[in-house]
Amino acid sequence: MIVEMKNIIKSFGSNKVLKDVSLKLKGGEICALIGENGAGKSTLMNILGGVCKMDSGAIYLDGKKVDFDTPAQSLNAGIAFIHQELNLINDLPVYENMFLGRELKNKRGRLDLERMIYETEEVFKQMNVDLDPKIMVRDLDASYKQIVEICRAMMMNASIIIMDEPTTSLTEPEIKRVFSMMRMLKERGVGIIFISHKLNEVMEICERYIVLRDGCLVAEGNVSEVTTDDLARFMVGYDVRTERLSRDKNLGNEVLRLEKLTHETAYRDISLSVRAGEILGVTGLLGDGRSELFQSVFGAESILSGKIFLEREEIRINSTTQALDKGIGYLPRNRKENGIIKDMNILENASIVTWPLFAKRGVIDWIRHRKIFKKQVKELRIKMGKSTDSIDSLSGGNQQKVVLAKWLSANPKLLILDNPTQGVDVGAKEDIYDIILNLAKENIAVVVLSSEAQEVVRICDRALVMYHGVIQGEVSKETMNEHDIMRLATGGKLD
Amino acid sequence: MNDTKGKNKRSFFEWFQDRWIAEPLFSTAIVLLLIIVLQTIVLGFDYDSIGSWFSSWLNNWINILRNNAGIGIISLGMTFVIISGGIDLAVGSTSVAIGAVIMMLIDNGPKGILANMGITGLPAFIIAIILGVGLGYGLGTGIGILITKGKIPPFIATLGAMKIFRSLTQHFMQGYNPTVPREFLQIANFKIGKFMLMPIIYWAVIAYILYYVSKRTVFGRQVIAVGSNEKAAKLSGVNVEKVKTGVYSLMGVLVAIATIIQVSRIGSMDFANAGSGYEMDAIAAAVVGGTSMSGGRGTILGTVFGMLIIAVMNNLLNLFGVPPFLREAFKGLIVVCAVLLQKKEKA
């Protein structure tokens, strides 16, 4: 089967996510779809998988125009989408998962368990999978869950399979297992679109690549003709869109030092230090462990071993309340889930951190909070109505500034900003960069966790690049560039 | 002319609809008002005999308020619990446990604990009240620790506590019926002028204090933050475990106060049945008053209104002569209707 997507355009609100993208995939080939976060990969595949509708453009299967309104339609046409967060039900056995939504019934309307088990066994036999259909999905390791999803797609006669970052949560041997399965599918004439951030894997398994950047297709071709460096360059783009932001640097004493910090799963052996007035960037791709690392520093994640020093004194932090008392602030990623509290108004959201600090005998000092916030509205250029309006009434950028404001009034020594410009428009992004530079000028040690290499290059003095829970390398201001960062983030080394 | 009038009418209707949906306090206040008007009519409002009408109206109201003061106080605590994202099914059993302890302490029969130690009268009452409130605080805190440290869902933890407290109380109080000294009854039955207003005053004072706590104190606002978005609250440095435990401690203290009022109002306690159904009545009052079962939203004033709606409705059914077994059905109907009319979370 040949899939063709032609001139696909899609926007969410005023945000143009896909600007005229066309691609073609033949059966029997594995094609990598790569790009930075927000480049439009997922949206493009969601359109092909019937999850969302395109604004304009067309999809052709074997030259015939098709229209997908729902995932079911796309699946019936032979396109299976295996999402990153797998669509399996942990508490059901494998065979019931295989038939989820299309359960086989016998004449009396009861579930025909025997036939479901039998047919699952048949598919597994065909695919050379050694797995008991009666086992619970919960008891499978991550790679077998992927494999069950792939087998399910095969059972429905899928001829195109989209795999969204299938290897992020897998270990080396598990990845090998999934790859050998993918090779077998390829031999049977199935086309696979492989979305991944790991360029080494792209080199290993794919023969073609397609690179998206800012909603445009910027490069495509045969993998054998390029190197991972080339791919990294395509993803970032040659043109550095904006200049680096500079400031008078005045580094003070060491504020934070980590020694061999290790987490149960997310990261290991992390040693680093940050000085007052310094902006340290920490970057990497999905699953690199940087968020968990700094949530540990903030007391929201536990650590297995290692030491944390704050101003040269070893500290143990067991809760976020303690971290706050010690002068550590943390602006979380995913503002909606972790940042804003929707049942509280703007002022409350902007002051929750400092309630206990300014309170007299447990009574909140609203007058003081209102005064501080009034100043912050001006300084941070927050656009809003009344301070008692709902937090939902603000745009994403202004919500982010409010969340930032709650930490600024606590006067932290160390401020950790996790994806500070996530879901923020261009203007507010520049405002937030200004705020970050100002914080450093005021001698606060700032750690910026970011998935955007460009952001790190623009505002950080130096940056650590993480890959699968370890620090893969360090780059510093003078020599820092997006290309090097991307190379480290995808598991490469600097020469 | 007609046109503009129509427009005005429509916009008033729209305004009304908006407020109704947006503010649970507004809708409950209106419902309460309607029910009170209905009650006034049922009591036979008549211009000529306004004096006697007023005195029967007033007596009826004092009765309603006094009878519901205990559960009204518990429903205020329940509001905090539900806002924090939890639930407390153990309030009724906590109440009998506390009641039993207080009654054993102040018993002026041969088995009375304090009486046997030679402490009687006011000092005995003060000791009993302090120990009773302390016990409520302890039991509540215990439940809170079970929920936060033990990571047991509130429903399960309090279900367990409900069974344990009731069973232990019944077992140890078998065949023992303490007599409450007559002076103790003064706590609830002291007359101001011709009226026994004390329970109403306790309820009003506690409602005011809790209103202040919920609006002005760090604890009160943190309860809302935790109930609305626990993760964001935690990442803002809020000590989530302390806040959640505190909510159940507060509940325990309020149950103790309600129990003291109840014991002194009636002078005895049926350890097998007293307090059963409190949890559901308290939850109903909070929910009718606009508290969201998913946490984060709810007000003290709303719960007072909610409690009054249920109480007046009950009174009305009584006045109409509806058979007692049917009344519960009406109660259930009110709760369901109240939630039907409230703002729904968008999916």
Interface residues (C-beta under 8 A of the other chain):
Chain A: F298 A300 S319 T320 T321 A323 L324 Y330 P332 E337 N338 G339 I340 I341 K342 D343 M344 E348 I352 V353 W355 P356 A359 G362 V363 I364 W366 K406 A410
Chain B: R216 T217 V218 F219 R221 Q222 I224 A225 G227 S228 N229 K231 A232 A233 K234 L235 S236 G237 V238 N239 E241 K242 G296 R297
